[in-house]
Amino acid sequence: MRRGGNYLGNNKDKPEVQNLLEQYSELFQDIPQLGEQYETREGGILTIVGWDGVTKAGKRRKLTCHCSICSLDQELHPKGSLKITKDKLMSGRQPCSCSWNTKWSERQNKIRVLRECEKRGYIFHGWSAEYKTQKTRLDLENPLTGNRWITTTINDFLLNGSGDPCYTLKAERAIAINKKPDEEHIKDFFKNWYLCRWHNFQEK
Ligand SMILES: [Zn+2]
Protein backbone atom coordinates (compact mmCIF):
# COMPACT_ATOMS: atom_id res chain seq x y z
CA MET A 1 0.00 0.00 0.00
CA ARG A 2 2.81 2.38 0.95
CA ARG A 3 4.59 1.74 -2.35
CA GLY A 4 1.35 2.18 -4.26
CA GLY A 5 0.79 5.51 -2.57
CA ASN A 6 4.25 6.78 -3.50
CA TYR A 7 3.95 5.57 -7.06
CA LEU A 8 0.65 7.38 -7.49
CA GLY A 9 1.98 10.49 -5.77
CA ASN A 10 5.05 10.63 -8.02
CA ASN A 11 3.02 10.11 -11.19
CA LYS A 12 0.02 12.20 -10.27
CA ASP A 13 0.23 14.29 -13.46
CA LYS A 14 -0.49 11.31 -15.74
CA PRO A 15 -4.16 11.23 -16.77
CA GLU A 16 -4.52 7.50 -16.05
CA VAL A 17 -3.11 8.04 -12.56
CA GLN A 18 -5.43 10.98 -11.97
CA ASN A 19 -8.39 8.76 -12.87
CA LEU A 20 -7.20 6.13 -10.41
CA LEU A 21 -6.66 8.75 -7.73
CA GLU A 22 -10.19 10.02 -8.16
CA GLN A 23 -11.65 6.53 -8.00
CA TYR A 24 -9.61 5.28 -5.07
CA SER A 25 -8.70 8.49 -3.23
CA GLU A 26 -10.19 7.18 -0.01
CA LEU A 27 -7.89 4.15 -0.07
CA PHE A 28 -4.68 6.15 -0.20
CA GLN A 29 -4.55 8.19 2.96
CA ASP A 30 -1.01 9.39 2.33
CA ILE A 31 -2.08 11.38 -0.73
CA PRO A 32 -1.50 14.31 -0.96
CA GLN A 33 1.97 14.03 0.52
CA LEU A 34 4.21 16.40 2.40
CA GLY A 35 6.04 18.82 0.12
CA GLU A 36 3.47 18.57 -2.64
CA GLN A 37 2.61 21.88 -4.22
CA TYR A 38 -0.52 23.36 -5.73
CA GLU A 39 -1.05 26.63 -7.53
CA THR A 40 -3.59 28.91 -5.87
CA ARG A 41 -6.24 31.04 -7.53
CA GLU A 42 -4.09 34.14 -7.01
CA GLY A 43 -0.97 32.53 -8.46
CA GLY A 44 0.59 31.56 -5.11
CA ILE A 45 2.25 28.22 -4.48
CA LEU A 46 0.59 26.21 -1.73
CA THR A 47 2.98 23.69 -0.16
CA ILE A 48 1.87 20.94 2.20
CA VAL A 49 4.12 21.22 5.25
CA GLY A 50 2.44 18.95 7.78
CA TRP A 51 -0.60 17.31 9.27
CA ASP A 52 -2.76 18.56 12.09
CA GLY A 53 -4.51 16.10 14.39
CA VAL A 54 -6.20 12.73 13.94
CA THR A 55 -9.93 11.99 13.61
CA LYS A 56 -11.76 9.58 15.94
CA ALA A 57 -11.46 6.94 13.23
CA GLY A 58 -7.67 7.34 13.31
CA LYS A 59 -7.48 9.18 10.00
CA ARG A 60 -5.33 12.25 9.61
CA ARG A 61 -7.54 15.26 10.10
CA LYS A 62 -6.18 18.31 8.29
CA LEU A 63 -3.23 19.32 6.17
CA THR A 64 -1.11 22.26 7.26
CA CYS A 65 -0.02 24.43 4.34
CA HIS A 66 2.27 27.31 3.49
CA CYS A 67 1.24 29.80 0.79
CA SER A 68 4.00 31.68 -1.04
CA ILE A 69 1.80 34.81 -1.00
CA CYS A 70 -0.40 34.69 2.12
CA SER A 71 2.15 33.24 4.55
CA LEU A 72 4.36 36.31 3.99
CA ASP A 73 1.82 38.20 6.13
CA GLN A 74 2.60 36.51 9.43
CA GLU A 75 0.27 38.69 11.46
CA LEU A 76 -2.74 37.66 9.38
CA HIS A 77 -1.55 34.11 8.67
CA PRO A 78 0.83 32.93 11.45
CA LYS A 79 2.98 29.86 10.82
CA GLY A 80 0.89 26.69 10.88
CA SER A 81 -2.47 28.48 10.69
CA LEU A 82 -3.36 27.51 7.12
CA LYS A 83 -5.26 24.22 7.52
CA ILE A 84 -7.54 22.34 5.16
CA THR A 85 -8.94 18.83 4.83
CA LYS A 86 -7.53 16.62 2.12
CA ASP A 87 -10.91 16.40 0.38
CA LYS A 88 -11.35 20.17 0.21
CA LEU A 89 -7.83 20.63 -1.12
CA MET A 90 -8.37 17.94 -3.76
CA SER A 91 -11.61 19.63 -4.83
CA GLY A 92 -9.66 22.80 -5.59
CA ARG A 93 -10.28 24.85 -2.45
CA GLN A 94 -7.60 26.82 -0.63
CA PRO A 95 -7.05 27.51 3.09
CA CYS A 96 -5.57 30.99 2.59
CA SER A 97 -6.83 34.37 1.39
CA CYS A 98 -6.16 33.29 -2.23
CA SER A 99 -9.51 31.51 -1.93
CA TRP A 100 -12.50 33.21 -3.57
CA ASN A 101 -14.49 33.06 -0.32
CA THR A 102 -11.96 33.31 2.48
CA LYS A 103 -13.45 32.59 5.90
CA TRP A 104 -11.81 35.27 8.04
CA SER A 105 -11.72 34.70 11.79
CA GLU A 106 -12.69 37.39 14.30
CA ARG A 107 -8.99 37.93 15.08
CA GLN A 108 -8.14 38.35 11.40
CA ASN A 109 -11.07 40.70 10.79
CA LYS A 110 -9.91 42.91 13.63
CA ILE A 111 -6.46 43.16 12.05
CA ARG A 112 -7.95 43.94 8.63
CA VAL A 113 -10.22 46.65 10.01
CA LEU A 114 -7.40 48.22 12.04
CA ARG A 115 -5.18 48.31 8.96
CA GLU A 116 -7.90 49.99 6.89
CA CYS A 117 -8.52 52.50 9.71
CA GLU A 118 -4.84 53.36 9.73
CA LYS A 119 -4.98 54.01 5.97
CA ARG A 120 -8.04 56.26 6.25
CA GLY A 121 -7.15 57.94 9.54
CA TYR A 122 -10.15 56.53 11.42
CA ILE A 123 -10.37 55.33 15.02
CA PHE A 124 -11.73 51.82 15.57
CA HIS A 125 -13.71 51.57 18.84
CA GLY A 126 -14.54 47.87 18.39
CA TRP A 127 -17.56 45.96 17.12
CA SER A 128 -20.78 47.92 17.62
CA ALA A 129 -22.67 44.72 18.54
CA GLU A 130 -21.93 41.05 19.06
CA TYR A 131 -19.50 39.68 16.49
CA LYS A 132 -21.19 37.78 13.65
CA THR A 133 -18.79 37.25 10.73
CA GLN A 134 -18.52 39.78 7.91
CA LYS A 135 -21.88 41.36 8.69
CA THR A 136 -20.68 42.70 12.05
CA ARG A 137 -21.11 46.45 12.34
CA LEU A 138 -18.18 48.63 13.34
CA ASP A 139 -17.96 51.45 15.84
CA LEU A 140 -15.86 53.96 13.92
CA GLU A 141 -14.76 57.56 14.38
CA ASN A 142 -13.32 60.03 11.93
CA PRO A 143 -11.30 62.67 13.85
CA LEU A 144 -11.34 64.87 10.76
CA THR A 145 -15.10 65.41 10.84
CA GLY A 146 -15.67 64.56 14.50
CA ASN A 147 -18.23 62.01 13.38
CA ARG A 148 -18.69 58.65 15.14
CA TRP A 149 -21.06 56.07 13.62
CA ILE A 150 -22.04 52.41 13.99
CA THR A 151 -23.71 51.60 10.68
CA THR A 152 -20.85 50.29 8.53
CA THR A 153 -20.38 46.50 8.34
CA ILE A 154 -16.96 44.84 7.99
CA ASN A 155 -17.68 43.92 4.37
CA ASP A 156 -18.98 47.38 3.49
CA PHE A 157 -15.90 48.95 5.04
CA LEU A 158 -13.31 46.62 3.53
CA LEU A 159 -14.85 45.62 0.20
CA ASN A 160 -17.25 48.39 -0.80
CA GLY A 161 -15.26 51.39 0.40
CA SER A 162 -17.98 52.60 2.80
CA GLY A 163 -16.84 54.99 5.50
CA ASP A 164 -17.75 58.17 7.33
CA PRO A 165 -21.30 59.02 6.20
CA CYS A 166 -20.36 62.70 6.52
CA TYR A 167 -17.24 62.59 4.50
CA THR A 168 -17.53 59.88 1.90
CA LEU A 169 -14.75 57.88 0.34
CA LYS A 170 -15.69 59.53 -2.93
CA ALA A 171 -14.51 62.85 -1.56
CA GLU A 172 -11.45 61.20 -0.02
CA ARG A 173 -10.58 59.64 -3.36
CA ALA A 174 -11.10 62.91 -5.23
CA ILE A 175 -8.60 64.53 -2.91
CA ALA A 176 -6.21 61.60 -3.21
CA ILE A 177 -6.36 61.80 -7.01
CA ASN A 178 -5.58 65.50 -6.57
CA LYS A 179 -7.09 66.69 -9.81
CA LYS A 180 -8.40 69.97 -8.45
CA PRO A 181 -6.44 72.95 -7.12
CA ASP A 182 -5.97 73.18 -3.36
CA GLU A 183 -8.67 75.82 -2.78
CA GLU A 184 -11.28 73.51 -4.32
CA HIS A 185 -10.23 70.70 -2.01
CA ILE A 186 -10.49 73.01 0.97
CA LYS A 187 -13.91 74.25 -0.18
CA ASP A 188 -15.09 70.65 -0.67
CA PHE A 189 -13.81 69.65 2.73
CA PHE A 190 -15.58 72.47 4.53
CA LYS A 191 -18.77 71.89 2.54
CA ASN A 192 -18.74 68.27 3.72
CA TRP A 193 -17.77 69.28 7.22
CA TYR A 194 -20.61 71.81 7.52
CA LEU A 195 -23.13 69.38 6.05
CA CYS A 196 -21.98 66.83 8.58
CA ARG A 197 -22.20 69.24 11.52
CA TRP A 198 -25.62 70.41 10.33
CA HIS A 199 -26.75 66.80 9.98
CA ASN A 200 -25.55 65.95 13.51
CA PHE A 201 -27.21 69.10 14.86
CA GLN A 202 -30.51 68.12 13.24
CA GLU A 203 -30.35 64.68 14.85
CA LYS A 204 -29.85 66.04 18.37
ZN1 LIG B 1 -2.65 32.20 -0.56
py3Dmol code that shows the C-alpha trace and the ligand (Angstrom):
import py3Dmol

protein = """\
ATOM      1  CA  MET A   1       0.000   0.000   0.000  1.00  0.00           C
ATOM      2  CA  ARG A   2       2.809   2.375   0.949  1.00  0.00           C
ATOM      3  CA  ARG A   3       4.588   1.742  -2.354  1.00  0.00           C
ATOM      4  CA  GLY A   4       1.354   2.184  -4.257  1.00  0.00           C
ATOM      5  CA  GLY A   5       0.791   5.510  -2.572  1.00  0.00           C
ATOM      6  CA  ASN A   6       4.254   6.781  -3.498  1.00  0.00           C
ATOM      7  CA  TYR A   7       3.950   5.566  -7.056  1.00  0.00           C
ATOM      8  CA  LEU A   8       0.651   7.384  -7.494  1.00  0.00           C
ATOM      9  CA  GLY A   9       1.976  10.488  -5.768  1.00  0.00           C
ATOM     10  CA  ASN A  10       5.048  10.625  -8.022  1.00  0.00           C
ATOM     11  CA  ASN A  11       3.024  10.108 -11.191  1.00  0.00           C
ATOM     12  CA  LYS A  12       0.025  12.197 -10.273  1.00  0.00           C
ATOM     13  CA  ASP A  13       0.226  14.287 -13.457  1.00  0.00           C
ATOM     14  CA  LYS A  14      -0.495  11.306 -15.736  1.00  0.00           C
ATOM     15  CA  PRO A  15      -4.162  11.229 -16.767  1.00  0.00           C
ATOM     16  CA  GLU A  16      -4.516   7.497 -16.048  1.00  0.00           C
ATOM     17  CA  VAL A  17      -3.109   8.035 -12.557  1.00  0.00           C
ATOM     18  CA  GLN A  18      -5.434  10.983 -11.966  1.00  0.00           C
ATOM     19  CA  ASN A  19      -8.386   8.762 -12.871  1.00  0.00           C
ATOM     20  CA  LEU A  20      -7.197   6.126 -10.414  1.00  0.00           C
ATOM     21  CA  LEU A  21      -6.658   8.753  -7.731  1.00  0.00           C
ATOM     22  CA  GLU A  22     -10.186  10.023  -8.157  1.00  0.00           C
ATOM     23  CA  GLN A  23     -11.647   6.529  -8.005  1.00  0.00           C
ATOM     24  CA  TYR A  24      -9.610   5.277  -5.067  1.00  0.00           C
ATOM     25  CA  SER A  25      -8.699   8.492  -3.235  1.00  0.00           C
ATOM     26  CA  GLU A  26     -10.189   7.179  -0.005  1.00  0.00           C
ATOM     27  CA  LEU A  27      -7.885   4.152  -0.071  1.00  0.00           C
ATOM     28  CA  PHE A  28      -4.676   6.155  -0.202  1.00  0.00           C
ATOM     29  CA  GLN A  29      -4.549   8.193   2.957  1.00  0.00           C
ATOM     30  CA  ASP A  30      -1.013   9.392   2.327  1.00  0.00           C
ATOM     31  CA  ILE A  31      -2.084  11.379  -0.733  1.00  0.00           C
ATOM     32  CA  PRO A  32      -1.502  14.309  -0.957  1.00  0.00           C
ATOM     33  CA  GLN A  33       1.969  14.031   0.517  1.00  0.00           C
ATOM     34  CA  LEU A  34       4.209  16.403   2.397  1.00  0.00           C
ATOM     35  CA  GLY A  35       6.039  18.818   0.118  1.00  0.00           C
ATOM     36  CA  GLU A  36       3.468  18.565  -2.635  1.00  0.00           C
ATOM     37  CA  GLN A  37       2.607  21.882  -4.216  1.00  0.00           C
ATOM     38  CA  TYR A  38      -0.524  23.358  -5.727  1.00  0.00           C
ATOM     39  CA  GLU A  39      -1.047  26.630  -7.532  1.00  0.00           C
ATOM     40  CA  THR A  40      -3.588  28.907  -5.873  1.00  0.00           C
ATOM     41  CA  ARG A  41      -6.240  31.044  -7.534  1.00  0.00           C
ATOM     42  CA  GLU A  42      -4.090  34.136  -7.013  1.00  0.00           C
ATOM     43  CA  GLY A  43      -0.967  32.528  -8.456  1.00  0.00           C
ATOM     44  CA  GLY A  44       0.588  31.563  -5.108  1.00  0.00           C
ATOM     45  CA  ILE A  45       2.249  28.215  -4.476  1.00  0.00           C
ATOM     46  CA  LEU A  46       0.587  26.212  -1.727  1.00  0.00           C
ATOM     47  CA  THR A  47       2.982  23.691  -0.161  1.00  0.00           C
ATOM     48  CA  ILE A  48       1.870  20.941   2.204  1.00  0.00           C
ATOM     49  CA  VAL A  49       4.118  21.219   5.248  1.00  0.00           C
ATOM     50  CA  GLY A  50       2.441  18.949   7.779  1.00  0.00           C
ATOM     51  CA  TRP A  51      -0.604  17.315   9.268  1.00  0.00           C
ATOM     52  CA  ASP A  52      -2.762  18.561  12.085  1.00  0.00           C
ATOM     53  CA  GLY A  53      -4.515  16.104  14.387  1.00  0.00           C
ATOM     54  CA  VAL A  54      -6.195  12.732  13.942  1.00  0.00           C
ATOM     55  CA  THR A  55      -9.925  11.987  13.615  1.00  0.00           C
ATOM     56  CA  LYS A  56     -11.756   9.575  15.944  1.00  0.00           C
ATOM     57  CA  ALA A  57     -11.460   6.943  13.230  1.00  0.00           C
ATOM     58  CA  GLY A  58      -7.668   7.341  13.312  1.00  0.00           C
ATOM     59  CA  LYS A  59      -7.480   9.182   9.999  1.00  0.00           C
ATOM     60  CA  ARG A  60      -5.333  12.252   9.608  1.00  0.00           C
ATOM     61  CA  ARG A  61      -7.543  15.257  10.097  1.00  0.00           C
ATOM     62  CA  LYS A  62      -6.176  18.308   8.287  1.00  0.00           C
ATOM     63  CA  LEU A  63      -3.233  19.317   6.165  1.00  0.00           C
ATOM     64  CA  THR A  64      -1.107  22.257   7.256  1.00  0.00           C
ATOM     65  CA  CYS A  65      -0.017  24.431   4.337  1.00  0.00           C
ATOM     66  CA  HIS A  66       2.271  27.307   3.487  1.00  0.00           C
ATOM     67  CA  CYS A  67       1.239  29.800   0.787  1.00  0.00           C
ATOM     68  CA  SER A  68       4.001  31.682  -1.035  1.00  0.00           C
ATOM     69  CA  ILE A  69       1.799  34.811  -0.998  1.00  0.00           C
ATOM     70  CA  CYS A  70      -0.399  34.692   2.120  1.00  0.00           C
ATOM     71  CA  SER A  71       2.155  33.238   4.549  1.00  0.00           C
ATOM     72  CA  LEU A  72       4.362  36.308   3.989  1.00  0.00           C
ATOM     73  CA  ASP A  73       1.822  38.199   6.127  1.00  0.00           C
ATOM     74  CA  GLN A  74       2.601  36.505   9.431  1.00  0.00           C
ATOM     75  CA  GLU A  75       0.266  38.693  11.460  1.00  0.00           C
ATOM     76  CA  LEU A  76      -2.740  37.660   9.383  1.00  0.00           C
ATOM     77  CA  HIS A  77      -1.546  34.105   8.675  1.00  0.00           C
ATOM     78  CA  PRO A  78       0.833  32.933  11.454  1.00  0.00           C
ATOM     79  CA  LYS A  79       2.979  29.865  10.823  1.00  0.00           C
ATOM     80  CA  GLY A  80       0.888  26.685  10.878  1.00  0.00           C
ATOM     81  CA  SER A  81      -2.468  28.475  10.692  1.00  0.00           C
ATOM     82  CA  LEU A  82      -3.361  27.507   7.119  1.00  0.00           C
ATOM     83  CA  LYS A  83      -5.255  24.223   7.519  1.00  0.00           C
ATOM     84  CA  ILE A  84      -7.539  22.342   5.161  1.00  0.00           C
ATOM     85  CA  THR A  85      -8.938  18.833   4.827  1.00  0.00           C
ATOM     86  CA  LYS A  86      -7.529  16.617   2.124  1.00  0.00           C
ATOM     87  CA  ASP A  87     -10.913  16.397   0.379  1.00  0.00           C
ATOM     88  CA  LYS A  88     -11.354  20.168   0.208  1.00  0.00           C
ATOM     89  CA  LEU A  89      -7.825  20.628  -1.120  1.00  0.00           C
ATOM     90  CA  MET A  90      -8.369  17.942  -3.763  1.00  0.00           C
ATOM     91  CA  SER A  91     -11.613  19.625  -4.827  1.00  0.00           C
ATOM     92  CA  GLY A  92      -9.663  22.805  -5.594  1.00  0.00           C
ATOM     93  CA  ARG A  93     -10.280  24.846  -2.452  1.00  0.00           C
ATOM     94  CA  GLN A  94      -7.596  26.823  -0.628  1.00  0.00           C
ATOM     95  CA  PRO A  95      -7.046  27.511   3.087  1.00  0.00           C
ATOM     96  CA  CYS A  96      -5.574  30.994   2.589  1.00  0.00           C
ATOM     97  CA  SER A  97      -6.828  34.372   1.391  1.00  0.00           C
ATOM     98  CA  CYS A  98      -6.164  33.293  -2.228  1.00  0.00           C
ATOM     99  CA  SER A  99      -9.515  31.510  -1.931  1.00  0.00           C
ATOM    100  CA  TRP A 100     -12.501  33.211  -3.567  1.00  0.00           C
ATOM    101  CA  ASN A 101     -14.489  33.060  -0.317  1.00  0.00           C
ATOM    102  CA  THR A 102     -11.958  33.311   2.485  1.00  0.00           C
ATOM    103  CA  LYS A 103     -13.449  32.591   5.902  1.00  0.00           C
ATOM    104  CA  TRP A 104     -11.813  35.267   8.040  1.00  0.00           C
ATOM    105  CA  SER A 105     -11.720  34.696  11.789  1.00  0.00           C
ATOM    106  CA  GLU A 106     -12.685  37.392  14.304  1.00  0.00           C
ATOM    107  CA  ARG A 107      -8.990  37.935  15.083  1.00  0.00           C
ATOM    108  CA  GLN A 108      -8.144  38.355  11.396  1.00  0.00           C
ATOM    109  CA  ASN A 109     -11.067  40.705  10.789  1.00  0.00           C
ATOM    110  CA  LYS A 110      -9.910  42.915  13.633  1.00  0.00           C
ATOM    111  CA  ILE A 111      -6.455  43.165  12.046  1.00  0.00           C
ATOM    112  CA  ARG A 112      -7.949  43.935   8.629  1.00  0.00           C
ATOM    113  CA  VAL A 113     -10.221  46.653  10.015  1.00  0.00           C
ATOM    114  CA  LEU A 114      -7.396  48.219  12.045  1.00  0.00           C
ATOM    115  CA  ARG A 115      -5.175  48.312   8.957  1.00  0.00           C
ATOM    116  CA  GLU A 116      -7.896  49.990   6.895  1.00  0.00           C
ATOM    117  CA  CYS A 117      -8.519  52.504   9.710  1.00  0.00           C
ATOM    118  CA  GLU A 118      -4.841  53.360   9.728  1.00  0.00           C
ATOM    119  CA  LYS A 119      -4.984  54.009   5.969  1.00  0.00           C
ATOM    120  CA  ARG A 120      -8.038  56.257   6.252  1.00  0.00           C
ATOM    121  CA  GLY A 121      -7.148  57.942   9.541  1.00  0.00           C
ATOM    122  CA  TYR A 122     -10.146  56.535  11.424  1.00  0.00           C
ATOM    123  CA  ILE A 123     -10.370  55.335  15.022  1.00  0.00           C
ATOM    124  CA  PHE A 124     -11.734  51.817  15.571  1.00  0.00           C
ATOM    125  CA  HIS A 125     -13.707  51.566  18.843  1.00  0.00           C
ATOM    126  CA  GLY A 126     -14.538  47.868  18.385  1.00  0.00           C
ATOM    127  CA  TRP A 127     -17.563  45.957  17.124  1.00  0.00           C
ATOM    128  CA  SER A 128     -20.785  47.923  17.617  1.00  0.00           C
ATOM    129  CA  ALA A 129     -22.670  44.724  18.540  1.00  0.00           C
ATOM    130  CA  GLU A 130     -21.925  41.047  19.060  1.00  0.00           C
ATOM    131  CA  TYR A 131     -19.497  39.677  16.488  1.00  0.00           C
ATOM    132  CA  LYS A 132     -21.188  37.777  13.650  1.00  0.00           C
ATOM    133  CA  THR A 133     -18.792  37.253  10.731  1.00  0.00           C
ATOM    134  CA  GLN A 134     -18.516  39.775   7.908  1.00  0.00           C
ATOM    135  CA  LYS A 135     -21.880  41.357   8.687  1.00  0.00           C
ATOM    136  CA  THR A 136     -20.677  42.695  12.048  1.00  0.00           C
ATOM    137  CA  ARG A 137     -21.110  46.450  12.337  1.00  0.00           C
ATOM    138  CA  LEU A 138     -18.178  48.626  13.336  1.00  0.00           C
ATOM    139  CA  ASP A 139     -17.960  51.445  15.837  1.00  0.00           C
ATOM    140  CA  LEU A 140     -15.858  53.959  13.919  1.00  0.00           C
ATOM    141  CA  GLU A 141     -14.757  57.555  14.380  1.00  0.00           C
ATOM    142  CA  ASN A 142     -13.320  60.031  11.932  1.00  0.00           C
ATOM    143  CA  PRO A 143     -11.304  62.669  13.847  1.00  0.00           C
ATOM    144  CA  LEU A 144     -11.335  64.868  10.759  1.00  0.00           C
ATOM    145  CA  THR A 145     -15.104  65.412  10.837  1.00  0.00           C
ATOM    146  CA  GLY A 146     -15.672  64.564  14.502  1.00  0.00           C
ATOM    147  CA  ASN A 147     -18.227  62.012  13.385  1.00  0.00           C
ATOM    148  CA  ARG A 148     -18.691  58.649  15.138  1.00  0.00           C
ATOM    149  CA  TRP A 149     -21.061  56.075  13.624  1.00  0.00           C
ATOM    150  CA  ILE A 150     -22.036  52.409  13.995  1.00  0.00           C
ATOM    151  CA  THR A 151     -23.711  51.602  10.682  1.00  0.00           C
ATOM    152  CA  THR A 152     -20.852  50.291   8.534  1.00  0.00           C
ATOM    153  CA  THR A 153     -20.377  46.498   8.336  1.00  0.00           C
ATOM    154  CA  ILE A 154     -16.958  44.837   7.991  1.00  0.00           C
ATOM    155  CA  ASN A 155     -17.680  43.916   4.365  1.00  0.00           C
ATOM    156  CA  ASP A 156     -18.980  47.377   3.490  1.00  0.00           C
ATOM    157  CA  PHE A 157     -15.904  48.947   5.045  1.00  0.00           C
ATOM    158  CA  LEU A 158     -13.307  46.616   3.526  1.00  0.00           C
ATOM    159  CA  LEU A 159     -14.848  45.617   0.205  1.00  0.00           C
ATOM    160  CA  ASN A 160     -17.246  48.392  -0.797  1.00  0.00           C
ATOM    161  CA  GLY A 161     -15.258  51.392   0.399  1.00  0.00           C
ATOM    162  CA  SER A 162     -17.978  52.595   2.801  1.00  0.00           C
ATOM    163  CA  GLY A 163     -16.837  54.988   5.503  1.00  0.00           C
ATOM    164  CA  ASP A 164     -17.746  58.166   7.330  1.00  0.00           C
ATOM    165  CA  PRO A 165     -21.300  59.016   6.198  1.00  0.00           C
ATOM    166  CA  CYS A 166     -20.361  62.702   6.523  1.00  0.00           C
ATOM    167  CA  TYR A 167     -17.244  62.594   4.497  1.00  0.00           C
ATOM    168  CA  THR A 168     -17.529  59.884   1.902  1.00  0.00           C
ATOM    169  CA  LEU A 169     -14.746  57.876   0.338  1.00  0.00           C
ATOM    170  CA  LYS A 170     -15.693  59.527  -2.935  1.00  0.00           C
ATOM    171  CA  ALA A 171     -14.515  62.851  -1.559  1.00  0.00           C
ATOM    172  CA  GLU A 172     -11.452  61.202  -0.015  1.00  0.00           C
ATOM    173  CA  ARG A 173     -10.581  59.640  -3.358  1.00  0.00           C
ATOM    174  CA  ALA A 174     -11.102  62.907  -5.228  1.00  0.00           C
ATOM    175  CA  ILE A 175      -8.596  64.527  -2.911  1.00  0.00           C
ATOM    176  CA  ALA A 176      -6.214  61.596  -3.210  1.00  0.00           C
ATOM    177  CA  ILE A 177      -6.357  61.805  -7.007  1.00  0.00           C
ATOM    178  CA  ASN A 178      -5.585  65.503  -6.575  1.00  0.00           C
ATOM    179  CA  LYS A 179      -7.093  66.695  -9.810  1.00  0.00           C
ATOM    180  CA  LYS A 180      -8.404  69.967  -8.451  1.00  0.00           C
ATOM    181  CA  PRO A 181      -6.441  72.952  -7.122  1.00  0.00           C
ATOM    182  CA  ASP A 182      -5.971  73.176  -3.359  1.00  0.00           C
ATOM    183  CA  GLU A 183      -8.673  75.822  -2.783  1.00  0.00           C
ATOM    184  CA  GLU A 184     -11.281  73.513  -4.317  1.00  0.00           C
ATOM    185  CA  HIS A 185     -10.232  70.702  -2.007  1.00  0.00           C
ATOM    186  CA  ILE A 186     -10.490  73.008   0.969  1.00  0.00           C
ATOM    187  CA  LYS A 187     -13.914  74.252  -0.183  1.00  0.00           C
ATOM    188  CA  ASP A 188     -15.092  70.649  -0.668  1.00  0.00           C
ATOM    189  CA  PHE A 189     -13.813  69.653   2.726  1.00  0.00           C
ATOM    190  CA  PHE A 190     -15.580  72.469   4.531  1.00  0.00           C
ATOM    191  CA  LYS A 191     -18.767  71.885   2.544  1.00  0.00           C
ATOM    192  CA  ASN A 192     -18.739  68.269   3.716  1.00  0.00           C
ATOM    193  CA  TRP A 193     -17.772  69.275   7.221  1.00  0.00           C
ATOM    194  CA  TYR A 194     -20.612  71.813   7.519  1.00  0.00           C
ATOM    195  CA  LEU A 195     -23.128  69.379   6.048  1.00  0.00           C
ATOM    196  CA  CYS A 196     -21.982  66.831   8.576  1.00  0.00           C
ATOM    197  CA  ARG A 197     -22.201  69.244  11.520  1.00  0.00           C
ATOM    198  CA  TRP A 198     -25.615  70.411  10.328  1.00  0.00           C
ATOM    199  CA  HIS A 199     -26.751  66.801   9.981  1.00  0.00           C
ATOM    200  CA  ASN A 200     -25.549  65.954  13.509  1.00  0.00           C
ATOM    201  CA  PHE A 201     -27.205  69.096  14.864  1.00  0.00           C
ATOM    202  CA  GLN A 202     -30.514  68.115  13.239  1.00  0.00           C
ATOM    203  CA  GLU A 203     -30.346  64.683  14.851  1.00  0.00           C
ATOM    204  CA  LYS A 204     -29.855  66.037  18.368  1.00  0.00           C
TER     205      LYS A 204
END
"""
ligand_1 = """\
1
ZN
Zn -2.653 32.201 -0.556
"""
view = py3Dmol.view(width=600, height=400)
view.addModel(protein, "pdb")
view.setStyle({"model": 0}, {"cartoon": {"style": "trace"}})
view.addModel(ligand_1, "xyz")
view.setStyle({"model": 1}, {"stick": {}})
view.zoomTo()
view.show()
